[in-house]
């Protein structure tokens, strides 16, 4: 599944004084990443250890693990991760490999089960990863069960979405993203239900974009290109009123809808039908919100649905973009119709963006290319570039 485009230019004034922000000052120059950050194989390798293995990665929604024993596999930092609902209703995550001979334990999602059993030799683990049994155990010298549990991965539910982190000492996501739940928590939660066939943990082979993952994120982080590249969004959204709140670990955008009816009938009908989901307010009807959690989690918050997705590098110049649409039970017929229209509009802008990021990737390989200055409307691109530099520039691999 491909994501809907995020129009997200920066507002001219800073964020509210009540919140600490990383937004640049009016006189501060914004710098984009040099081309080598998108094209150098050494940097691509360094990103695995310096960024992805130390950051929170979106893998699924709580509804994907409906009850004790439910489990699924997902990709994070290039690793195959097993995510499980434990007996007490909590969450556990492990590397998806048996400690005996490395067999992949789970392939397709399973709705229940009291234990995790290797399909190769039958080594069996509790849901928390503890090894409890191995056939013919007496034939295995030095079988130390307490030391042969599944390799643990840190896991956390945030806004109802499940994230994992290979760094067991990582700061909790809710702590690093303080303020985000207060701003958009009323859209999300464990009670959301998926719409359609797509799931966050699935990576459809035909839903990739021909660009480095950072090009995809850069594109999501700015609306400077909207007047040129997205006529439908210009008809729907008040371009001059977009705002951005840049924090250390995340960025939150707001894009108000225009009062003027669109000249396009699909968009005009959406404007008329749009009603907020249960739990939202009337004020939420006239605005689209978008969040980026560093480095590669992107969530669209619409009045009629929520779309979380992630940018996963599959090659230096290719990015998978798995995600899913979510709604809340009790949505009115008008809201459901508006959602269908909105998703259709999103597919149009997605196709436009797929071509744009491919063009950017091609241009970045041109000998002698150097990035130009960023617009103030690209403040979040500057934030992202700064975060990438901080994580990579001290790495020996990129010197």
Secondary structure, 3 states (H helix, E strand, C coil): CCCCCCCCCCCCCCCCCCCCCCCCCCCCCCCCCCCHHHHCHHHHHHHHHHCHHHCCEEEEEHHHCCCCCCEEEEEECCEEEEEEECCCCCEEEEECCCCCCCCCCCCCCECCCCCEECCCCCCEECCCCCEEECCCHHHCCCCCHHHCCCCEEEEEEECCEEEEECCCCCCCHHHHCCCHHHHHCCCCCCCCEEECCCCCCCCCCCCEECCCHHHHHHHHCCCCCHHHHCHHHHHHECHHHCEEEECCCEEEEEEEECCCCCCCHHHHHHHHHCCCCCCCCHHHHHEEEEEEECCCEEEEECCCCEEEEECEEEECCEEECCEEEEECCCCCHHHHHHHHHHHHHHHHHHHHHHHHHHHHHHHHCCCCCCCCCCCHHHHHHHHHHHHHHHHHCCCHHHC
